[in-house]
Amino acid sequence: MEHIVVIGMAGGTGSGKTTLAHKIKEAFGDDVVMLSHDYYYKSNSDLPFEERVKLNYDHPNAFDTDLMIEHIRELKKGNAISHPVYSFVEHTRLEEEVEVKPAKVIIVEGILIFENRELCDLCDIKVFVDTDADVRILRRLIRDVKDRGRDIDSVVEQYLNTVKPMHEQFVDPSKKRADIIIPEGGFNSVALEMLLERIRTFINR
C-alpha cells in the first residue's frame, strides 16, 4: 500500500493522548488504525501474579517494542498484523490476538514511543501531549480504580515509586523529539482541528 502516514502520540500517563487518538479515529473512520504500546507489554507469564504486580511497568524494558516496530513495518508494506492483547487485571497477555489491517493513517500511541529511537523514526508526525502532573495523576487514579480493579493505595504507591520517576527519566525528555507539542491533548480543540486538517489533506491527496 502506498503513502501510509504514521502518527506517533506520546505523553505522560493520563495526559489525554488516547482521547486525542480516538477523536482522530472518529473523524476518519476506516482510514485510521490505532496501535497502542500498551498492547505490547511483555507477558511475564513465567512469573506468579504476586511477582508480576511488583514489576516496573513504566520502564522501556517492560515492553516488547521490537514486536511493535515489526508490526508497524508490516502495516506500512500493506500487510495485516495480529497484535497481542494484554490484561491489566492479570498483568499478563491473554491467549487471543487482534487482527489489524493496513490503512492510510496509523496512529501509534504510548508513553514511551519517542524514547525508542527506532520506533520514533518510524513516525512521520510526532505529537507529544503535555499535561500538568496533578491532572494526569487524578485521571490515572480514576481510570485504574474504575477500569482496572485497583485500590487507591496501590495506584498512589505505584505512581510515586515508578510512574513519576520513570516519567522524569524517560517520558519528559523524549518531548524534544516531537514535531508538535499539544497541551491537554484531545481536550485542546484548536490543536485538534489543526491536526485533523493536516491528516485530511494527506488522506484526500
C-alpha positions as CSV (number, residue, x, y, z in Angstrom):
1,M,0.0,0.0,0.0
2,E,1.4,3.4,-1.0
3,H,1.5,6.6,1.1
4,I,0.8,5.4,4.6
5,V,1.4,8.0,7.3
6,V,2.4,7.0,10.8
7,I,1.4,9.5,13.6
8,G,3.2,9.0,16.9
9,M,1.4,10.2,20.0
10,A,3.4,10.3,23.2
11,G,2.9,11.9,26.6
12,G,2.7,11.0,30.3
13,T,0.1,8.8,31.8
14,G,-3.3,10.4,31.8
15,S,-2.1,13.2,29.5
16,G,-5.0,12.9,27.1
17,K,-3.1,11.2,24.2
18,T,-5.6,8.3,24.0
19,T,-8.5,10.8,23.9
20,L,-6.8,12.7,21.1
21,A,-6.1,9.4,19.1
22,H,-9.8,8.4,19.5
23,K,-11.0,11.7,18.2
24,I,-8.9,11.4,15.1
25,K,-10.2,7.8,14.6
26,E,-13.8,9.1,15.0
27,A,-13.1,11.8,12.4
28,F,-11.7,9.5,9.7
29,G,-13.1,6.0,10.5
30,D,-11.6,3.2,8.5
31,D,-8.9,5.3,7.1
32,V,-7.3,5.2,10.5
33,V,-6.0,2.3,12.6
34,M,-4.6,2.5,16.1
35,L,-1.8,0.7,17.8
36,S,-1.1,1.2,21.5
37,H,2.2,0.5,23.1
38,D,0.2,-1.0,26.0
39,Y,-0.7,-3.9,23.7
40,Y,3.0,-4.9,23.7
41,Y,3.7,-5.2,27.4
42,K,5.8,-8.3,27.9
43,S,3.8,-11.3,29.0
44,N,5.9,-12.3,32.1
45,S,3.7,-15.4,32.2
46,D,6.6,-17.3,33.8
47,L,6.2,-15.3,36.9
48,P,3.5,-15.8,39.6
49,F,0.9,-13.0,39.9
50,E,2.4,-11.7,43.1
51,E,5.7,-11.1,41.3
52,R,4.1,-9.6,38.2
53,V,2.3,-7.0,40.3
54,K,5.7,-5.7,41.6
55,L,7.3,-5.1,38.2
56,N,8.1,-1.6,36.9
57,Y,5.6,-1.1,34.0
58,D,6.8,2.4,33.2
59,H,10.4,1.4,32.2
60,P,11.2,0.9,28.5
61,N,12.2,-2.7,29.2
62,A,8.6,-3.6,30.2
63,F,7.6,-3.5,26.5
64,D,8.2,-5.8,23.6
65,T,9.0,-2.7,21.4
66,D,10.8,-4.8,18.8
67,L,7.5,-6.6,18.0
68,M,5.6,-3.3,17.7
69,I,8.3,-2.0,15.3
70,E,7.9,-5.2,13.2
71,H,4.1,-4.8,13.1
72,I,4.3,-1.1,12.0
73,R,6.7,-2.0,9.2
74,E,4.3,-4.8,8.1
75,L,1.4,-2.4,8.1
76,K,3.4,0.1,6.1
77,K,4.0,-2.6,3.5
78,G,0.3,-3.2,3.2
79,N,0.2,-6.4,5.3
80,A,-2.3,-7.2,8.1
81,I,-0.9,-7.9,11.6
82,S,-2.2,-9.6,14.8
83,H,-1.2,-7.7,17.9
84,P,-1.2,-9.1,21.5
85,V,-4.0,-8.4,24.0
86,Y,-2.8,-7.5,27.5
87,S,-4.8,-7.8,30.7
88,F,-4.1,-5.0,33.2
89,V,-6.0,-7.0,35.8
90,E,-3.9,-10.2,35.5
91,H,-0.7,-8.3,34.4
92,T,-0.1,-10.7,31.5
93,R,-1.0,-11.3,27.9
94,L,-4.2,-13.2,27.1
95,E,-4.4,-16.1,24.6
96,E,-6.3,-14.0,22.0
97,E,-4.8,-11.6,19.4
98,V,-6.5,-8.8,17.4
99,E,-6.1,-8.5,13.6
100,V,-5.3,-5.1,12.3
101,K,-5.5,-4.3,8.6
102,P,-3.4,-1.6,7.0
103,A,-5.0,1.9,6.5
104,K,-3.9,5.3,5.2
105,V,-3.1,6.5,8.7
106,I,-1.6,4.5,11.5
107,I,-1.7,6.1,15.0
108,V,0.9,4.8,17.3
109,E,0.2,5.7,20.9
110,G,2.1,5.3,24.2
111,I,4.1,7.0,27.0
112,L,7.5,5.8,25.7
113,I,7.2,5.6,21.9
114,F,9.6,8.5,21.4
115,E,12.1,7.1,23.9
116,N,13.0,4.4,21.5
117,R,14.9,5.9,18.6
118,E,14.0,3.2,16.0
119,L,10.2,3.4,16.9
120,C,10.4,7.2,16.9
121,D,12.0,7.3,13.4
122,L,9.1,5.3,12.0
123,C,6.7,8.1,12.9
124,D,6.1,10.7,10.1
125,I,4.3,13.1,12.5
126,K,5.4,13.1,16.2
127,V,2.9,14.6,18.7
128,F,3.6,15.0,22.4
129,V,0.7,15.6,24.7
130,D,1.8,17.8,27.6
131,T,-0.5,18.0,30.6
132,D,0.1,19.1,34.2
133,A,1.2,16.3,36.6
134,D,-1.7,16.9,39.0
135,V,-4.3,16.5,36.3
136,R,-2.5,13.3,35.0
137,I,-2.4,11.6,38.4
138,L,-6.1,12.3,39.0
139,R,-7.0,10.9,35.6
140,R,-4.9,7.8,36.2
141,L,-6.3,7.3,39.7
142,I,-9.9,7.3,38.4
143,R,-9.0,5.0,35.4
144,D,-7.1,2.4,37.5
145,V,-9.7,2.2,40.2
146,K,-12.8,2.2,37.9
147,D,-11.5,0.2,34.9
148,R,-8.6,-1.9,36.2
149,G,-9.9,-3.0,39.6
150,R,-7.1,-1.3,41.6
151,D,-7.4,0.2,45.0
152,I,-6.4,3.8,45.7
153,D,-3.4,3.0,47.9
154,S,-1.8,0.7,45.2
155,V,-2.3,3.3,42.5
156,V,-0.7,6.1,44.6
157,E,2.2,3.8,45.6
158,Q,2.9,2.8,42.0
159,Y,2.8,6.4,40.9
160,L,5.3,7.6,43.5
161,N,7.6,4.5,43.1
162,T,7.7,4.1,39.3
163,V,5.4,6.2,37.3
164,K,6.7,9.6,38.4
165,P,10.4,8.8,38.4
166,M,10.1,7.0,35.0
167,H,8.2,10.0,33.6
168,E,11.0,12.3,34.7
169,Q,13.8,9.9,33.4
170,F,12.3,8.8,30.1
171,V,9.0,10.3,29.1
172,D,9.5,14.0,29.6
173,P,13.0,14.1,28.0
174,S,11.5,12.4,24.9
175,K,9.4,15.5,24.3
176,K,12.3,17.1,22.5
177,R,11.9,14.6,19.6
178,A,8.3,15.7,18.9
179,D,7.3,17.8,15.9
180,I,4.2,19.2,17.7
181,I,3.5,19.7,21.5
182,I,-0.2,19.8,22.4
183,P,-1.2,20.9,25.9
184,E,-4.2,18.9,27.2
185,G,-4.4,16.6,24.2
186,G,-7.8,15.7,22.9
187,F,-9.3,18.5,25.1
188,N,-7.4,21.2,23.1
189,S,-9.9,21.9,20.3
190,V,-7.7,24.3,18.4
191,A,-4.8,22.0,18.2
192,L,-7.1,19.0,17.4
193,E,-8.6,20.9,14.4
194,M,-5.2,21.8,13.1
195,L,-4.1,18.2,13.3
196,L,-7.3,16.9,11.7
197,E,-6.8,19.3,8.8
198,R,-3.3,18.1,8.3
199,I,-4.5,14.5,8.2
200,R,-7.5,15.3,6.0
201,T,-5.1,16.9,3.4
202,F,-3.0,13.8,3.5
203,I,-5.9,11.3,3.1
204,N,-7.5,13.3,0.2
205,R,-4.4,13.9,-1.8
